[in-house]
């Protein structure tokens, strides 16, 4: 799949088949994440690949809008050192995970973490060292059923030339 097609066809998927994801595919997605844009090349990120069903169930129980993580065969949690650009760096890495999942024919969904009331609980559950913040959790798996394409604002509505 070419890069532009991948970008234009990525969708949030919240229902997954129970098929496990090969370790090599997980490593490839995290490799894509670690190569994301990063302010001052600080690379503040760490990634936790959660495949254990009991652990995914615990994560889903903590997160307000991430209940589907329990059914996904994989959740990649993005954590960043609490430095000036942690959110920008972690978000760029998270987007790369979403796109890498799509390129591998998988569905994914970004579950917010930064500033959520459960963020510290997730960090503690995963054994993150002090000084790390939860940026996102990404549920990943083969889509179960049809992938919906929500309407998006047109290019003419969002593109401004020279000034707003």
C-alpha atoms as a printed R data frame, in Angstrom:
    type eleno elety resid chain resno       x       y      z
1   ATOM     1    CA   UNK     A     1   0.000   0.000  0.000
2   ATOM     2    CA   UNK     A     2   1.398   3.393 -0.888
3   ATOM     3    CA   UNK     A     3   1.790   6.043  1.827
4   ATOM     4    CA   UNK     A     4  -0.926   8.417  0.581
5   ATOM     5    CA   UNK     A     5  -3.461   5.582  0.306
6   ATOM     6    CA   UNK     A     6  -2.546   4.496  3.839
7   ATOM     7    CA   UNK     A     7  -3.066   8.039  5.155
8   ATOM     8    CA   UNK     A     8  -6.369   8.516  3.351
9   ATOM     9    CA   UNK     A     9  -7.891   5.138  4.247
10  ATOM    10    CA   UNK     A    10  -6.985   4.833  7.940
11  ATOM    11    CA   UNK     A    11 -10.088   4.663 10.130
12  ATOM    12    CA   UNK     A    12 -10.772   4.067 13.813
13  ATOM    13    CA   UNK     A    13 -11.782   0.463 14.428
14  ATOM    14    CA   UNK     A    14 -13.336  -0.640 17.718
15  ATOM    15    CA   UNK     A    15 -14.277  -4.270 16.980
16  ATOM    16    CA   UNK     A    16 -11.636  -6.922 16.392
17  ATOM    17    CA   UNK     A    17 -11.262 -10.576 15.529
18  ATOM    18    CA   UNK     A    18  -9.461 -12.560 18.246
19  ATOM    19    CA   UNK     A    19  -6.541 -13.506 15.949
20  ATOM    20    CA   UNK     A    20  -3.148 -12.861 17.553
21  ATOM    21    CA   UNK     A    21  -0.767 -10.442 15.870
22  ATOM    22    CA   UNK     A    22   2.668 -11.841 15.015
23  ATOM    23    CA   UNK     A    23   5.521 -10.494 17.119
24  ATOM    24    CA   UNK     A    24   7.342  -9.353 13.969
25  ATOM    25    CA   UNK     A    25   4.366  -7.159 13.027
26  ATOM    26    CA   UNK     A    26   4.219  -5.691 16.540
27  ATOM    27    CA   UNK     A    27   7.931  -4.933 16.378
28  ATOM    28    CA   UNK     A    28   7.500  -3.318 12.949
29  ATOM    29    CA   UNK     A    29   4.730  -1.028 14.230
30  ATOM    30    CA   UNK     A    30   6.804   0.049 17.232
31  ATOM    31    CA   UNK     A    31   9.813   0.508 14.962
32  ATOM    32    CA   UNK     A    32   7.718   2.899 12.854
33  ATOM    33    CA   UNK     A    33   6.688   4.706 16.055
34  ATOM    34    CA   UNK     A    34  10.264   5.172 17.279
35  ATOM    35    CA   UNK     A    35  11.141   6.789 13.944
36  ATOM    36    CA   UNK     A    36   8.465   9.494 14.320
37  ATOM    37    CA   UNK     A    37   9.247  13.194 14.334
38  ATOM    38    CA   UNK     A    38  10.614  14.281 17.694
39  ATOM    39    CA   UNK     A    39  11.443  17.735 19.049
40  ATOM    40    CA   UNK     A    40  15.204  18.248 19.342
41  ATOM    41    CA   UNK     A    41  15.562  14.494 18.653
42  ATOM    42    CA   UNK     A    42  14.825  13.838 22.333
43  ATOM    43    CA   UNK     A    43  12.908  10.611 21.641
44  ATOM    44    CA   UNK     A    44  11.024  10.786 24.927
45  ATOM    45    CA   UNK     A    45   8.892   7.729 24.198
46  ATOM    46    CA   UNK     A    46   8.637   4.192 25.500
47  ATOM    47    CA   UNK     A    47   6.142   1.615 24.246
48  ATOM    48    CA   UNK     A    48   4.452  -1.233 26.092
49  ATOM    49    CA   UNK     A    49   2.946  -3.953 23.894
50  ATOM    50    CA   UNK     A    50   0.153  -5.614 25.860
51  ATOM    51    CA   UNK     A    51  -1.007  -8.960 24.477
52  ATOM    52    CA   UNK     A    52  -2.006 -10.689 27.712
53  ATOM    53    CA   UNK     A    53  -5.836 -10.854 27.855
54  ATOM    54    CA   UNK     A    54  -5.958 -10.310 31.626
55  ATOM    55    CA   UNK     A    55  -3.797  -7.197 31.387
56  ATOM    56    CA   UNK     A    56  -5.871  -5.819 28.483
57  ATOM    57    CA   UNK     A    57  -8.994  -6.459 30.573
58  ATOM    58    CA   UNK     A    58  -7.474  -4.427 33.429
59  ATOM    59    CA   UNK     A    59  -6.554  -1.585 31.061
60  ATOM    60    CA   UNK     A    60 -10.076  -1.583 29.595
61  ATOM    61    CA   UNK     A    61 -11.536  -1.482 33.101
62  ATOM    62    CA   UNK     A    62  -9.526   1.621 33.962
63  ATOM    63    CA   UNK     A    63 -10.161   3.613 30.780
64  ATOM    64    CA   UNK     A    64 -13.402   5.501 30.397
65  ATOM    65    CA   UNK     A    65 -13.650   5.178 26.603
66  ATOM    66    CA   UNK     A    66 -11.367   2.218 25.913
67  ATOM    67    CA   UNK     A    67 -13.526  -0.758 26.870
68  ATOM    68    CA   UNK     A    68 -12.873  -2.379 23.458
69  ATOM    69    CA   UNK     A    69  -9.195  -2.787 24.399
70  ATOM    70    CA   UNK     A    70 -10.241  -5.975 26.209
71  ATOM    71    CA   UNK     A    71 -11.279  -7.576 22.892
72  ATOM    72    CA   UNK     A    72  -8.345  -6.345 20.799
73  ATOM    73    CA   UNK     A    73  -5.514  -8.872 20.560
74  ATOM    74    CA   UNK     A    74  -3.001  -6.054 21.101
75  ATOM    75    CA   UNK     A    75  -2.784  -2.718 22.853
76  ATOM    76    CA   UNK     A    76   0.312  -0.584 22.426
77  ATOM    77    CA   UNK     A    77   0.630   1.954 25.212
78  ATOM    78    CA   UNK     A    78   2.648   5.088 24.462
79  ATOM    79    CA   UNK     A    79   4.436   6.626 27.431
80  ATOM    80    CA   UNK     A    80   6.772   9.624 27.383
81  ATOM    81    CA   UNK     A    81   9.225  11.210 29.776
82  ATOM    82    CA   UNK     A    82   7.604  14.285 31.285
83  ATOM    83    CA   UNK     A    83   9.642  16.850 29.363
84  ATOM    84    CA   UNK     A    84   8.647  19.972 27.434
85  ATOM    85    CA   UNK     A    85   7.526  18.276 24.190
86  ATOM    86    CA   UNK     A    86   6.266  14.931 25.530
87  ATOM    87    CA   UNK     A    87   2.779  15.345 24.101
88  ATOM    88    CA   UNK     A    88   3.906  16.342 20.614
89  ATOM    89    CA   UNK     A    89   6.484  13.545 20.451
90  ATOM    90    CA   UNK     A    90   4.110  10.925 21.845
91  ATOM    91    CA   UNK     A    91   1.331  11.990 19.501
92  ATOM    92    CA   UNK     A    92   3.601  11.744 16.463
93  ATOM    93    CA   UNK     A    93   4.657   8.252 17.542
94  ATOM    94    CA   UNK     A    94   1.027   7.265 18.115
95  ATOM    95    CA   UNK     A    95   0.044   8.417 14.621
96  ATOM    96    CA   UNK     A    96   2.853   6.295 13.188
97  ATOM    97    CA   UNK     A    97   1.477   3.260 15.045
98  ATOM    98    CA   UNK     A    98  -1.988   3.880 13.580
99  ATOM    99    CA   UNK     A    99  -0.567   4.159 10.063
100 ATOM   100    CA   UNK     A   100   1.710   1.131 10.449
101 ATOM   101    CA   UNK     A   101  -1.274  -0.912 11.642
102 ATOM   102    CA   UNK     A   102  -3.213   0.139  8.524
103 ATOM   103    CA   UNK     A   103  -0.245  -0.726  6.296
104 ATOM   104    CA   UNK     A   104  -0.272  -4.229  7.836
105 ATOM   105    CA   UNK     A   105  -3.994  -4.617  7.095
106 ATOM   106    CA   UNK     A   106  -4.982  -4.142 10.738
107 ATOM   107    CA   UNK     A   107  -7.513  -1.870 12.370
108 ATOM   108    CA   UNK     A   108  -6.668   0.398 15.278
109 ATOM   109    CA   UNK     A   109  -8.112   3.023 17.566
110 ATOM   110    CA   UNK     A   110  -6.343   5.736 19.568
111 ATOM   111    CA   UNK     A   111  -7.562   5.991 23.152
112 ATOM   112    CA   UNK     A   112  -6.561   9.283 24.762
113 ATOM   113    CA   UNK     A   113  -4.417   9.192 27.858
114 ATOM   114    CA   UNK     A   114  -2.821  12.553 28.496
115 ATOM   115    CA   UNK     A   115  -4.460  14.456 31.338
116 ATOM   116    CA   UNK     A   116  -7.101  11.732 31.812
117 ATOM   117    CA   UNK     A   117  -8.001  10.904 35.425
118 ATOM   118    CA   UNK     A   118  -6.894   7.289 34.874
119 ATOM   119    CA   UNK     A   119  -3.443   8.139 33.429
120 ATOM   120    CA   UNK     A   120  -1.530   7.548 36.676
121 ATOM   121    CA   UNK     A   121  -3.354   4.231 37.236
122 ATOM   122    CA   UNK     A   122  -2.301   3.000 33.780
123 ATOM   123    CA   UNK     A   123   1.311   4.033 34.381
124 ATOM   124    CA   UNK     A   124   1.311   2.218 37.727
125 ATOM   125    CA   UNK     A   125  -0.337  -0.916 36.289
126 ATOM   126    CA   UNK     A   126   2.313  -1.106 33.565
127 ATOM   127    CA   UNK     A   127   5.197  -0.454 35.949
128 ATOM   128    CA   UNK     A   128   6.286   2.791 34.292
129 ATOM   129    CA   UNK     A   129   9.086   4.587 36.146
130 ATOM   130    CA   UNK     A   130   8.344   7.890 37.872
131 ATOM   131    CA   UNK     A   131   8.507  10.830 35.528
132 ATOM   132    CA   UNK     A   132   6.635   9.181 32.657
133 ATOM   133    CA   UNK     A   133   3.237  10.250 31.365
134 ATOM   134    CA   UNK     A   134   0.584   8.298 29.497
135 ATOM   135    CA   UNK     A   135   0.059   9.765 26.035
136 ATOM   136    CA   UNK     A   136  -2.130   7.141 24.378
137 ATOM   137    CA   UNK     A   137  -3.206   3.532 24.207
138 ATOM   138    CA   UNK     A   138  -3.765   2.023 20.770
139 ATOM   139    CA   UNK     A   139  -6.047  -0.985 20.383
140 ATOM   140    CA   UNK     A   140  -4.999  -3.065 17.361
141 ATOM   141    CA   UNK     A   141  -6.351  -6.124 15.585
142 ATOM   142    CA   UNK     A   142  -7.966  -7.516 12.462
143 ATOM   143    CA   UNK     A   143 -11.229  -5.632 12.002
144 ATOM   144    CA   UNK     A   144 -14.406  -7.560 12.791
145 ATOM   145    CA   UNK     A   145 -17.015  -6.446 10.300
146 ATOM   146    CA   UNK     A   146 -17.283  -3.466  8.018
147 ATOM   147    CA   UNK     A   147 -15.131  -0.420  8.656
148 ATOM   148    CA   UNK     A   148 -17.235   2.715  8.704
149 ATOM   149    CA   UNK     A   149 -16.073   5.811  6.860
150 ATOM   150    CA   UNK     A   150 -17.264   8.925  8.677
151 ATOM   151    CA   UNK     A   151 -17.872  12.064  6.693
152 ATOM   152    CA   UNK     A   152 -15.008  14.535  6.708
153 ATOM   153    CA   UNK     A   153 -14.977  18.247  5.977
154 ATOM   154    CA   UNK     A   154 -14.029  18.948  2.378
155 ATOM   155    CA   UNK     A   155 -10.611  20.205  1.351
156 ATOM   156    CA   UNK     A   156 -12.169  23.518  0.310
157 ATOM   157    CA   UNK     A   157 -13.546  23.952  3.825
158 ATOM   158    CA   UNK     A   158 -10.222  23.474  5.575
159 ATOM   159    CA   UNK     A   159  -7.546  24.772  3.189
160 ATOM   160    CA   UNK     A   160  -6.749  28.491  3.271
161 ATOM   161    CA   UNK     A   161  -4.203  30.103  0.952
162 ATOM   162    CA   UNK     A   162  -1.852  32.758  2.295
163 ATOM   163    CA   UNK     A   163  -4.051  33.659  5.304
164 ATOM   164    CA   UNK     A   164  -7.120  32.418  7.139
